[in-house]
Amino acid sequence: MLKCAIGSAPAEVALNDVLVKAAENSRLIRLEVVADGQLVTDYLCDGLIFSTPTGSTAYNLSAGGPIVHPAARVIAMTPICPHTLSNRSIIFRDNVRLRVWNRSPGAQLLVAIDGQRNLGVYSGAPVLISTARERLPLAQHLGYAHFSVVRAKLKWSGGLADKA
């Protein structure tokens, strides 16, 4: 799970993803991403998706991001329609501390948790994202096979291993 806070405000927890985008739908936004105090880059894009492995097959995948195995302890960051074609998804280790700064003068950010809860509209404070301490154990039926489910849901071709 992810933890997200705006500046010094109390943090919210996300199971799937955190979305950072321009509050105005039709506006590109310049977002600067810092990981553990080091500049990653700045993005001119429609927004950024920060995803857990669980959320990697949702909005993140639709935006061209990677499918992350559920046992991986990572955070995936995927830019939405980046202006620079070389801007691609980045996978961060689980204990990274991410800061996202709005670098578009006059623009405001909308931060959404799991596509359900908006944290509000902000302009000056950084968006802080990290792995949450909370864990959510998910029940799986006996014989669960991650890639078998992925193949079925994404209509990928199956292999002979499924028939063995």
Secondary structure, 3 states (H helix, E strand, C coil): CEEEEECCCCCEEECCEEEEEECCCCCCEEEEEEECCEEEEEEEECEEEEECCHHHHCHHHHCCCCCCCCCCCEEEEEEECCCCCCCCCEEEECCCCEEEEECCCCCCEEEEECCCEEEEEECCCCEEEEECCCCCCCCCCCCCCHHHHHHHHHCCCCCHHHHC
